[in-house]
Amino acid sequence: MSQKDPAVNESALHIYDALNRPERTFPSWPGKSVPGAEEPLHRLVNKEKQDANRKCSIKECVKVWGNYSGSGLECDEYPFASTEEGSTRGDNRFSVRLIDGDDNETGGAGSTTCTPSTACWTATPST
């Protein structure tokens, strides 16, 4: 995923900020760090837990930005809802941001693919 790719530039910038400038992300707190750079992300295969991560992230987006329905924006989350490090982990070490809906969906589809240049998944499956 690249900030130079107009199809996913907002998603890519959000991930970059979460990993490199977490103070620019929500929830916001002093000394915040987000897993995914130094700490690997772990795939979460339990659909109910993925849905819970997504719901928790959306709740945080609404808390920060209010009702955004009908705006064309969607709540982007990092680490992804499909990781054990998602927003329900309880440590607030996640990031949410409103981004263009098409960008979010394209970026989300790409997050299921892992390349050597992305520290996206370990081989440890989770339930």
C-alpha positions in Angstrom: 0.0 0.0 0.0 1.5 3.3 -1.0 0.6 7.0 -0.2 1.4 7.6 -3.9 -1.5 5.3 -5.0 -4.6 7.5 -5.3 -6.8 4.4 -4.7 -5.4 3.9 -1.2 -3.5 7.0 -0.3 -5.7 7.9 2.7 -5.4 4.3 4.1 -1.6 4.3 3.6 -1.2 7.7 5.3 -3.3 6.5 8.2 -1.1 3.4 8.7 2.0 5.5 8.3 0.8 8.0 11.0 -0.3 5.2 13.3 3.1 3.6 13.2 5.3 6.7 12.9 3.3 9.6 14.3 0.8 8.0 16.8 0.2 11.4 18.4 -1.7 12.3 15.3 -4.2 9.5 15.8 -7.2 8.7 17.9 -7.6 7.6 20.6 -4.9 10.1 21.6 -2.7 9.9 24.7 0.9 10.8 25.7 3.4 8.2 24.8 1.1 6.2 22.6 2.5 3.5 20.4 0.7 1.2 17.9 1.7 -2.4 17.2 2.8 -3.3 13.7 6.2 -1.8 13.2 8.4 -3.4 16.0 5.7 -5.8 17.2 4.1 -8.1 14.6 0.4 -8.3 14.0 -1.3 -11.6 14.5 -4.1 -12.8 12.3 -7.5 -13.2 14.0 -9.7 -15.8 12.3 -12.7 -15.6 14.7 -15.3 -13.6 12.8 -17.2 -12.6 16.0 -14.0 -11.1 17.4 -13.3 -9.3 14.1 -16.8 -7.8 14.2 -16.3 -6.7 17.8 -13.0 -5.0 16.8 -14.8 -3.2 14.0 -17.7 -2.2 16.2 -15.3 -0.8 18.9 -13.4 1.2 16.2 -16.6 2.7 14.8 -17.7 3.6 18.3 -14.4 5.5 18.7 -14.9 7.3 15.4 -18.4 8.4 16.4 -17.0 9.6 19.8 -14.3 11.7 18.0 -16.2 12.9 14.9 -19.9 12.5 15.7 -22.4 11.0 13.3 -20.6 10.7 9.9 -23.2 8.6 8.1 -24.1 9.9 4.7 -20.7 11.7 4.4 -19.0 9.1 2.1 -16.5 8.6 4.9 -15.8 5.4 6.7 -14.0 4.6 9.9 -10.5 3.2 9.1 -8.8 1.3 11.8 -5.2 0.2 12.4 -4.3 -2.4 13.5 -6.9 -4.1 11.3 -10.1 -5.6 12.8 -8.7 -8.9 11.6 -5.8 -8.8 14.0 -5.5 -9.8 17.7 -4.1 -6.3 18.2 -7.4 -4.7 17.1 -9.3 -2.1 19.1 -10.9 -4.5 21.6 -7.6 -5.5 23.1 -8.1 -3.1 25.9 -4.9 -1.1 25.8 -6.0 1.7 23.5 -3.0 1.0 21.2 -5.0 1.4 18.0 -5.9 4.2 15.7 -9.1 5.2 13.9 -9.5 7.9 11.3 -12.3 8.9 8.9 -11.3 8.4 5.3 -12.9 8.2 1.9 -15.1 5.1 1.8 -13.8 3.8 -1.5 -10.2 4.2 -0.3 -11.0 2.3 2.9 -12.6 -0.6 1.1 -9.8 -0.9 -1.4 -7.2 -0.6 1.3 -9.1 -3.2 3.4 -9.2 -5.7 0.5 -5.4 -5.2 0.2 -4.8 -5.8 3.9 -5.5 -9.5 3.3 -2.4 -9.8 1.3 1.0 -10.0 2.9 4.2 -9.1 1.2 7.8 -9.2 2.4 7.7 -5.4 2.7 4.8 -5.4 5.2 5.0 -6.7 8.8 1.4 -7.7 8.6 1.0 -11.3 9.9 2.7 -14.0 11.8 2.0 -17.6 11.3 0.2 -17.9 14.6 -3.5 -18.5 14.0 -5.9 -17.3 16.6 -9.5 -18.4 17.5 
